[in-house]
Amino acid sequence: MNVPRRTAARVLDAVLDSVRDLLRTRGKVAVKGFGTFERKVRKGRAYKHPLTGKSIDVADKETVLFKPSDQLIADSRADAVPPQRKKPVGRTEDILFKG
């Protein structure tokens, strides 16, 4: 695509604003071929402070989860560049005591 950067940024901002608004009102947004955003509440818990041993309560926390679609995963794997293997290094003695 040959789209000016400023135009692309405006379009992306508009899409993200729409996703935010839909998450607030519906709690879940599915974008076909891309993935699903879902608002979740992580339950609070109690834990012990590692240094003092004192019990601390953590409140519930609202967060957004993203699950990529199968199509997005397949496309990203098809385009992935395989990792290059590192060249083996000679024996340690050869490196340390050269010459």
The first five atom37 places (N, CA, C, CB, O) and aatype in JSON, in Angstrom:
{
  "aatype": [12, 2, 19, 14, 1, 1, 16, 0, 0, 1, 19, 10, 3, 0, 19, 10, 3, 15, 19, 1, 3, 10, 10, 1, 16, 1, 7, 11, 19, 0, 19, 11, 7, 13, 7, 16, 13, 6, 1, 11, 19, 1, 11, 7, 1, 0, 18, 11, 8, 14, 10, 16, 7, 11, 15, 9, 3, 19, 0, 3, 11, 6, 16, 19, 10, 13, 11, 14, 15, 3, 5, 10, 9, 0, 3, 15, 1, 0, 3, 0, 19, 14, 14, 5, 1, 11, 11, 14, 19, 7, 1, 16, 6, 3, 9, 10, 13, 11, 7],
  "atom_mask": [
    [1, 1, 1, 1, 1],
    [1, 1, 1, 1, 1],
    [1, 1, 1, 1, 1],
    [1, 1, 1, 1, 1],
    [1, 1, 1, 1, 1],
    [1, 1, 1, 1, 1],
    [1, 1, 1, 1, 1],
    [1, 1, 1, 1, 1],
    [1, 1, 1, 1, 1],
    [1, 1, 1, 1, 1],
    [1, 1, 1, 1, 1],
    [1, 1, 1, 1, 1],
    [1, 1, 1, 1, 1],
    [1, 1, 1, 1, 1],
    [1, 1, 1, 1, 1],
    [1, 1, 1, 1, 1],
    [1, 1, 1, 1, 1],
    [1, 1, 1, 1, 1],
    [1, 1, 1, 1, 1],
    [1, 1, 1, 1, 1],
    [1, 1, 1, 1, 1],
    [1, 1, 1, 1, 1],
    [1, 1, 1, 1, 1],
    [1, 1, 1, 1, 1],
    [1, 1, 1, 1, 1],
    [1, 1, 1, 1, 1],
    [1, 1, 1, 0, 1],
    [1, 1, 1, 1, 1],
    [1, 1, 1, 1, 1],
    [1, 1, 1, 1, 1],
    [1, 1, 1, 1, 1],
    [1, 1, 1, 1, 1],
    [1, 1, 1, 0, 1],
    [1, 1, 1, 1, 1],
    [1, 1, 1, 0, 1],
    [1, 1, 1, 1, 1],
    [1, 1, 1, 1, 1],
    [1, 1, 1, 1, 1],
    [1, 1, 1, 1, 1],
    [1, 1, 1, 1, 1],
    [1, 1, 1, 1, 1],
    [1, 1, 1, 1, 1],
    [1, 1, 1, 1, 1],
    [1, 1, 1, 0, 1],
    [1, 1, 1, 1, 1],
    [1, 1, 1, 1, 1],
    [1, 1, 1, 1, 1],
    [1, 1, 1, 1, 1],
    [1, 1, 1, 1, 1],
    [1, 1, 1, 1, 1],
    [1, 1, 1, 1, 1],
    [1, 1, 1, 1, 1],
    [1, 1, 1, 0, 1],
    [1, 1, 1, 1, 1],
    [1, 1, 1, 1, 1],
    [1, 1, 1, 1, 1],
    [1, 1, 1, 1, 1],
    [1, 1, 1, 1, 1],
    [1, 1, 1, 1, 1],
    [1, 1, 1, 1, 1],
    [1, 1, 1, 1, 1],
    [1, 1, 1, 1, 1],
    [1, 1, 1, 1, 1],
    [1, 1, 1, 1, 1],
    [1, 1, 1, 1, 1],
    [1, 1, 1, 1, 1],
    [1, 1, 1, 1, 1],
    [1, 1, 1, 1, 1],
    [1, 1, 1, 1, 1],
    [1, 1, 1, 1, 1],
    [1, 1, 1, 1, 1],
    [1, 1, 1, 1, 1],
    [1, 1, 1, 1, 1],
    [1, 1, 1, 1, 1],
    [1, 1, 1, 1, 1],
    [1, 1, 1, 1, 1],
    [1, 1, 1, 1, 1],
    [1, 1, 1, 1, 1],
    [1, 1, 1, 1, 1],
    [1, 1, 1, 1, 1],
    [1, 1, 1, 1, 1],
    [1, 1, 1, 1, 1],
    [1, 1, 1, 1, 1],
    [1, 1, 1, 1, 1],
    [1, 1, 1, 1, 1],
    [1, 1, 1, 1, 1],
    [1, 1, 1, 1, 1],
    [1, 1, 1, 1, 1],
    [1, 1, 1, 1, 1],
    [1, 1, 1, 0, 1],
    [1, 1, 1, 1, 1],
    [1, 1, 1, 1, 1],
    [1, 1, 1, 1, 1],
    [1, 1, 1, 1, 1],
    [1, 1, 1, 1, 1],
    [1, 1, 1, 1, 1],
    [1, 1, 1, 1, 1],
    [1, 1, 1, 1, 1],
    [1, 1, 1, 0, 1]
  ],
  "atom_positions": [
    [[0.83, -1.19, 0.0], [0.0, 0.0, 0.0], [0.87, 1.24, 0.0], [-0.94, 0.0, 1.2], [1.91, 1.31, 0.65]],
    [[0.42, 2.2, -0.74], [1.15, 3.45, -0.8], [0.29, 4.54, -0.15], [1.53, 3.82, -2.28], [-0.33, 5.35, -0.84]],
    [[0.27, 4.54, 1.18], [-0.55, 5.49, 1.94], [0.39, 6.37, 2.75], [-1.57, 4.75, 2.88], [1.33, 5.87, 3.37]],
    [[0.16, 7.68, 2.76], [1.02, 8.55, 3.57], [0.97, 8.14, 5.05], [0.59, 10.02, 3.41], [-0.07, 7.72, 5.57]],
    [[2.09, 8.28, 5.7], [2.21, 7.87, 7.1], [1.19, 8.58, 7.99], [3.62, 8.16, 7.61], [0.6, 7.96, 8.87]],
    [[0.97, 9.86, 7.76], [0.04, 10.64, 8.58], [-1.39, 10.1, 8.43], [0.09, 12.13, 8.19], [-2.13, 10.01, 9.41]],
    [[-1.77, 9.75, 7.21], [-3.11, 9.2, 6.96], [-3.26, 7.84, 7.64], [-3.37, 9.06, 5.45], [-4.28, 7.57, 8.27]],
    [[-2.24, 7.01, 7.53], [-2.28, 5.69, 8.16], [-2.39, 5.82, 9.68], [-1.02, 4.87, 7.8], [-3.11, 5.05, 10.32]],
    [[-1.69, 6.79, 10.25], [-1.75, 7.0, 11.7], [-3.15, 7.43, 12.13], [-0.72, 8.07, 12.13], [-3.64, 6.97, 13.17]],
    [[-3.79, 8.3, 11.34], [-5.16, 8.73, 11.68], [-6.14, 7.56, 11.61], [-5.61, 9.85, 10.72], [-7.0, 7.42, 12.48]],
    [[-6.01, 6.74, 10.58], [-6.9, 5.58, 10.44], [-6.69, 4.62, 11.6], [-6.64, 4.86, 9.09], [-7.67, 4.13, 12.18]],
    [[-5.44, 4.34, 11.94], [-5.16, 3.43, 13.05], [-5.7, 3.98, 14.36], [-3.65, 3.18, 13.16], [-6.27, 3.24, 15.16]],
    [[-5.53, 5.27, 14.6], [-6.07, 5.89, 15.82], [-7.59, 5.75, 15.88], [-5.68, 7.38, 15.88], [-8.15, 5.47, 16.95]],
    [[-8.26, 5.93, 14.75], [-9.72, 5.81, 14.71], [-10.15, 4.37, 15.01], [-10.26, 6.25, 13.34], [-11.12, 4.16, 15.74]],
    [[-9.44, 3.41, 14.45], [-9.77, 1.99, 14.7], [-9.56, 1.66, 16.17], [-8.91, 1.06, 13.81], [-10.4, 1.01, 16.79]],
    [[-8.44, 2.09, 16.74], [-8.17, 1.8, 18.15], [-9.17, 2.49, 19.08], [-6.75, 2.24, 18.51], [-9.55, 1.92, 20.1]],
    [[-9.59, 3.7, 18.73], [-10.63, 4.37, 19.52], [-11.93, 3.57, 19.49], [-10.88, 5.81, 18.99], [-12.61, 3.44, 20.51]],
    [[-12.27, 3.04, 18.32], [-13.49, 2.23, 18.19], [-13.38, 0.96, 19.03], [-13.75, 1.87, 16.73], [-14.35, 0.57, 19.69]],
    [[-12.22, 0.32, 19.01], [-12.01, -0.89, 19.81], [-12.16, -0.56, 21.29], [-10.61, -1.52, 19.53], [-12.82, -1.3, 22.02]],
    [[-11.56, 0.55, 21.74], [-11.69, 0.97, 23.14], [-13.14, 1.19, 23.54], [-10.88, 2.25, 23.39], [-13.59, 0.73, 24.58]],
    [[-13.88, 1.91, 22.69], [-15.28, 2.2, 22.99], [-16.11, 0.92, 23.06], [-15.87, 3.14, 21.93], [-16.94, 0.76, 23.95]],
    [[-15.89, 0.01, 22.13], [-16.64, -1.25, 22.13], [-16.27, -2.11, 23.33], [-16.38, -2.02, 20.84], [-17.13, -2.8, 23.88]],
    [[-15.01, -2.08, 23.74], [-14.62, -2.84, 24.93], [-15.33, -2.3, 26.17], [-13.08, -2.79, 25.13], [-15.76, -3.07, 27.02]],
    [[-15.45, -0.98, 26.26], [-16.14, -0.38, 27.41], [-17.62, -0.77, 27.44], [-16.01, 1.15, 27.37], [-18.16, -1.08, 28.5]],
    [[-18.26, -0.76, 26.27], [-19.7, -1.0, 26.24], [-20.07, -2.48, 26.17], [-20.31, -0.29, 25.06], [-21.01, -2.91, 26.83]],
    [[-19.33, -3.26, 25.39], [-19.69, -4.67, 25.19], [-18.79, -5.65, 25.94], [-19.65, -4.99, 23.74], [-19.22, -6.75, 26.28]],
    [[-17.56, -5.25, 26.2], [-16.64, -6.13, 26.91], [-15.86, -7.08, 26.02], [0.0, 0.0, 0.0], [-14.93, -7.74, 26.49]],
    [[-16.23, -7.15, 24.73], [-15.53, -8.07, 23.83], [-15.63, -7.53, 22.4], [-16.14, -9.51, 23.91], [-16.69, -7.09, 21.97]],
    [[-14.5, -7.58, 21.66], [-14.46, -7.11, 20.28], [-13.72, -8.16, 19.46], [-13.78, -5.71, 20.16], [-12.58, -8.5, 19.76]],
    [[-14.37, -8.66, 18.41], [-13.74, -9.63, 17.51], [-13.49, -8.96, 16.17], [-14.63, -10.91, 17.34], [-14.4, -8.38, 15.57]],
    [[-12.25, -9.04, 15.69], [-11.88, -8.5, 14.39], [-11.55, -9.7, 13.51], [-10.66, -7.48, 14.49], [-10.54, -10.37, 13.72]],
    [[-12.4, -9.96, 12.53], [-12.26, -11.15, 11.7], [-10.89, -11.19, 11.03], [-13.37, -11.19, 10.63], [-10.45, -10.21, 10.43]],
    [[-10.23, -12.34, 11.14], [-8.93, -12.52, 10.53], [-7.78, -11.94, 11.35], [0.0, 0.0, 0.0], [-6.62, -12.11, 10.98]],
    [[-8.1, -11.27, 12.45], [-7.05, -10.66, 13.28], [-7.04, -11.25, 14.68], [-7.24, -9.15, 13.36], [-6.03, -11.79, 15.12]],
    [[-8.17, -11.14, 15.39], [-8.22, -11.7, 16.74], [-9.34, -11.09, 17.56], [0.0, 0.0, 0.0], [-10.16, -10.33, 17.05]],
    [[-9.36, -11.45, 18.85], [-10.41, -11.02, 19.75], [-9.82, -10.32, 20.97], [-11.27, -12.2, 20.19], [-8.9, -10.84, 21.61]],
    [[-10.34, -9.14, 21.27], [-9.99, -8.41, 22.49], [-11.12, -8.64, 23.48], [-9.78, -6.87, 22.2], [-12.29, -8.57, 23.12]],
    [[-10.76, -8.93, 24.74], [-11.79, -9.17, 25.74], [-11.38, -8.56, 27.07], [-12.05, -10.68, 25.9], [-10.25, -8.7, 27.52]],
    [[-12.35, -7.88, 27.68], [-12.12, -7.27, 28.99], [-12.37, -8.32, 30.06], [-13.04, -6.02, 29.2], [-13.41, -8.98, 30.07]],
    [[-11.41, -8.47, 30.98], [-11.53, -9.46, 32.06], [-11.16, -8.81, 33.38], [-10.62, -10.69, 31.79], [-10.44, -7.81, 33.42]],
    [[-11.67, -9.39, 34.45], [-11.3, -8.95, 35.8], [-10.5, -10.07, 36.44], [-12.56, -8.58, 36.66], [-10.99, -11.19, 36.58]],
    [[-9.28, -9.76, 36.83], [-8.46, -10.73, 37.56], [-8.78, -10.57, 39.04], [-6.92, -10.53, 37.28], [-8.7, -9.48, 39.6]],
    [[-9.12, -11.67, 39.66], [-9.51, -11.62, 41.06], [-8.32, -11.25, 41.94], [-10.1, -12.95, 41.51], [-7.18, -11.64, 41.67]],
    [[-8.61, -10.5, 42.98], [-7.58, -10.14, 43.94], [-7.14, -11.36, 44.73], [0.0, 0.0, 0.0], [-7.81, -12.4, 44.72]],
    [[-6.04, -11.23, 45.4], [-5.52, -12.36, 46.17], [-4.68, -11.83, 47.32], [-4.69, -13.31, 45.27], [-4.36, -10.64, 47.38]],
    [[-4.35, -12.71, 48.21], [-3.46, -12.36, 49.32], [-2.14, -13.09, 49.1], [-4.1, -12.74, 50.71], [-2.12, -14.24, 48.67]],
    [[-1.05, -12.41, 49.4], [0.25, -13.06, 49.32], [1.14, -12.55, 50.44], [0.92, -12.82, 47.94], [0.85, -11.53, 51.07]],
    [[2.22, -13.27, 50.67], [3.16, -12.86, 51.71], [4.33, -12.12, 51.08], [3.67, -14.08, 52.51], [4.88, -12.55, 50.07]],
    [[4.7, -11.01, 51.71], [5.86, -10.25, 51.26], [7.1, -11.11, 51.49], [5.96, -8.87, 52.02], [7.27, -11.63, 52.6]],
    [[7.96, -11.28, 50.49], [9.1, -12.19, 50.63], [10.12, -11.78, 51.7], [9.8, -12.29, 49.32], [10.78, -12.65, 52.27]],
    [[10.26, -10.5, 51.98], [11.25, -10.06, 52.96], [10.69, -9.98, 54.38], [11.81, -8.72, 52.56], [11.33, -10.4, 55.34]],
    [[9.48, -9.43, 54.49], [8.92, -9.22, 55.82], [8.01, -10.36, 56.28], [8.15, -7.93, 55.86], [7.79, -10.53, 57.48]],
    [[7.49, -11.13, 55.33], [6.57, -12.21, 55.68], [5.17, -11.71, 55.98], [0.0, 0.0, 0.0], [4.29, -12.49, 56.34]],
    [[4.96, -10.41, 55.85], [3.66, -9.8, 56.14], [2.67, -10.12, 55.02], [3.81, -8.26, 56.32], [3.04, -10.11, 53.84]],
    [[1.42, -10.41, 55.38], [0.38, -10.72, 54.41], [-0.13, -9.43, 53.77], [-0.78, -11.5, 55.07], [-0.44, -8.46, 54.46]],
    [[-0.21, -9.42, 52.43], [-0.66, -8.25, 51.69], [-1.81, -8.66, 50.79], [0.51, -7.62, 50.86], [-1.73, -9.67, 50.09]],
    [[-2.89, -7.87, 50.81], [-4.04, -8.13, 49.94], [-3.92, -7.29, 48.68], [-5.37, -7.82, 50.68], [-3.65, -6.09, 48.74]],
    [[-4.13, -7.94, 47.53], [-4.11, -7.25, 46.24], [-5.55, -7.21, 45.73], [-3.15, -7.97, 45.22], [-6.22, -8.24, 45.7]],
    [[-6.02, -6.03, 45.34], [-7.4, -5.85, 44.89], [-7.61, -6.47, 43.5], [-7.76, -4.36, 44.86], [-6.65, -6.78, 42.8]],
    [[-8.89, -6.64, 43.13], [-9.22, -7.08, 41.79], [-8.64, -6.09, 40.78], [-10.77, -7.22, 41.61], [-8.52, -4.9, 41.06]],
    [[-8.29, -6.6, 39.59], [-7.69, -5.75, 38.57], [-8.35, -6.02, 37.23], [-6.15, -5.98, 38.49], [-8.49, -7.17, 36.81]],
    [[-8.75, -4.95, 36.56], [-9.35, -5.1, 35.24], [-8.25, -5.04, 34.19], [-10.42, -4.01, 34.98], [-7.36, -4.19, 34.27]],
    [[-8.31, -5.93, 33.21], [-7.29, -5.99, 32.17], [-7.94, -6.36, 30.84], [-6.18, -7.0, 32.54], [-9.11, -6.74, 30.81]],
    [[-7.19, -6.26, 29.76], [-7.68, -6.64, 28.44], [-6.81, -7.77, 27.92], [-7.66, -5.42, 27.45], [-5.58, -7.69, 27.94]],
    [[-7.47, -8.83, 27.46], [-6.77, -9.97, 26.89], [-6.92, -9.93, 25.37], [-7.31, -11.31, 27.46], [-7.92, -9.44, 24.86]],
    [[-5.92, -10.45, 24.66], [-6.0, -10.55, 23.21], [-5.7, -11.98, 22.8], [-5.01, -9.57, 22.52], [-4.7, -12.56, 23.23]],
    [[-6.57, -12.54, 21.98], [-6.36, -13.88, 21.45], [-6.28, -13.76, 19.93], [-7.5, -14.89, 21.9], [-7.28, -13.41, 19.29]],
    [[-5.11, -14.04, 19.35], [-4.99, -13.92, 17.89], [-5.82, -14.99, 17.18], [-3.52, -14.03, 17.47], [-6.02, -16.09, 17.71]],
    [[-6.3, -14.66, 15.99], [-7.08, -15.63, 15.21], [-6.13, -16.67, 14.63], [-7.88, -14.92, 14.08], [-4.93, -16.45, 14.51]],
    [[-6.7, -17.82, 14.26], [-5.9, -18.87, 13.63], [-5.27, -18.36, 12.34], [-6.77, -20.11, 13.34], [-4.15, -18.73, 12.0]],
    [[-6.0, -17.52, 11.61], [-5.48, -16.97, 10.36], [-4.26, -16.08, 10.61], [-6.58, -16.17, 9.64], [-3.28, -16.17, 9.87]],
    [[-4.32, -15.23, 11.62], [-3.19, -14.36, 11.95], [-1.97, -15.19, 12.35], [-3.56, -13.39, 13.09], [-0.85, -14.89, 11.94]],
    [[-2.19, -16.23, 13.13], [-1.08, -17.09, 13.56], [-0.46, -17.78, 12.34], [-1.57, -18.15, 14.58], [0.76, -17.81, 12.2]],
    [[-1.3, -18.33, 11.47], [-0.79, -19.02, 10.28], [-0.03, -18.06, 9.38], [-1.94, -19.67, 9.51], [1.04, -18.41, 8.86]],
    [[-0.57, -16.86, 9.17], [0.11, -15.87, 8.32], [1.45, -15.45, 8.9], [-0.78, -14.64, 8.13], [2.42, -15.3, 8.16]],
    [[1.52, -15.27, 10.21], [2.77, -14.83, 10.82], [3.82, -15.93, 10.77], [2.54, -14.39, 12.27], [5.01, -15.65, 10.63]],
    [[3.39, -17.18, 10.87], [4.35, -18.29, 10.79], [4.84, -18.48, 9.36], [3.72, -19.59, 11.3], [6.0, -18.86, 9.16]],
    [[3.98, -18.24, 8.39], [4.37, -18.41, 6.99], [5.41, -17.37, 6.58], [3.14, -18.32, 6.07], [6.28, -17.65, 5.76]],
    [[5.32, -16.17, 7.15], [6.24, -15.09, 6.8], [7.49, -15.06, 7.67], [5.53, -13.77, 6.91], [8.4, -14.28, 7.41]],
    [[7.54, -15.89, 8.69], [8.65, -15.84, 9.64], [9.95, -16.3, 8.99], [8.35, -16.7, 10.88], [9.96, -17.23, 8.18]],
    [[11.02, -15.64, 9.34], [12.34, -16.01, 8.86], [12.91, -17.03, 9.84], [13.28, -14.76, 8.72], [12.95, -16.77, 11.04]],
    [[13.36, -18.18, 9.34], [13.91, -19.16, 10.28], [15.16, -18.62, 10.96], [14.22, -20.48, 9.55], [15.95, -17.91, 10.33]],
    [[15.35, -18.96, 12.23], [16.53, -18.46, 12.93], [17.8, -19.02, 12.33], [16.46, -18.81, 14.43], [17.85, -20.18, 11.9]],
    [[18.84, -18.18, 12.3], [20.12, -18.64, 11.77], [20.9, -19.34, 12.86], [20.93, -17.45, 11.19], [20.88, -18.94, 14.02]],
    [[21.57, -20.39, 12.47], [22.39, -21.12, 13.43], [23.7, -20.38, 13.63], [22.65, -22.58, 12.96], [24.27, -19.82, 12.69]],
    [[24.16, -20.38, 14.86], [25.44, -19.75, 15.15], [26.55, -20.68, 14.7], [25.57, -19.42, 16.66], [26.44, -21.9, 14.79]],
    [[27.62, -20.08, 14.21], [28.76, -20.88, 13.8], [29.43, -21.43, 15.05], [29.77, -20.06, 12.95], [29.62, -20.71, 16.03]],
    [[29.79, -22.7, 15.02], [30.45, -23.26, 16.19], [31.82, -22.63, 16.41], [30.6, -24.79, 16.05], [32.56, -22.35, 15.46]],
    [[32.14, -22.42, 17.64], [33.43, -21.85, 18.02], [34.38, -23.01, 18.26], [33.32, -20.93, 19.29], [33.96, -24.09, 18.68]],
    [[35.65, -22.79, 17.98], [36.64, -23.85, 18.21], [36.75, -24.17, 19.69], [0.0, 0.0, 0.0], [36.05, -23.59, 20.51]],
    [[37.61, -25.07, 20.01], [37.79, -25.46, 21.41], [38.29, -24.27, 22.21], [38.78, -26.64, 21.52], [38.98, -23.4, 21.68]],
    [[37.94, -24.22, 23.48], [38.32, -23.12, 24.36], [39.82, -22.97, 24.44], [37.74, -23.32, 25.76], [40.34, -21.85, 24.45]],
    [[40.52, -24.08, 24.48], [41.99, -24.02, 24.58], [42.58, -23.33, 23.35], [42.58, -25.43, 24.74], [43.56, -22.6, 23.47]],
    [[41.99, -23.57, 22.18], [42.49, -22.97, 20.95], [42.35, -21.45, 20.99], [41.76, -23.54, 19.74], [43.2, -20.73, 20.47]],
    [[41.27, -20.96, 21.6], [41.04, -19.52, 21.66], [41.95, -18.88, 22.7], [39.56, -19.23, 21.99], [42.54, -17.83, 22.44]],
    [[42.08, -19.49, 23.87], [42.84, -18.9, 24.96], [44.34, -18.96, 24.75], [42.5, -19.59, 26.24], [45.06, -18.03, 25.13]],
    [[44.82, -20.02, 24.15], [46.27, -20.21, 24.05], [46.75, -20.22, 22.61], [46.68, -21.5, 24.72], [47.56, -21.06, 22.23]],
    [[46.24, -19.3, 21.8], [46.67, -19.21, 20.41], [48.09, -18.69, 20.33], [45.73, -18.32, 19.61], [48.49, -17.8, 21.09]],
    [[48.83, -19.23, 19.43], [50.12, -18.68, 19.13], [51.21, -19.3, 19.84], [0.0, 0.0, 0.0], [52.36, -18.91, 19.67]]
  ]
}
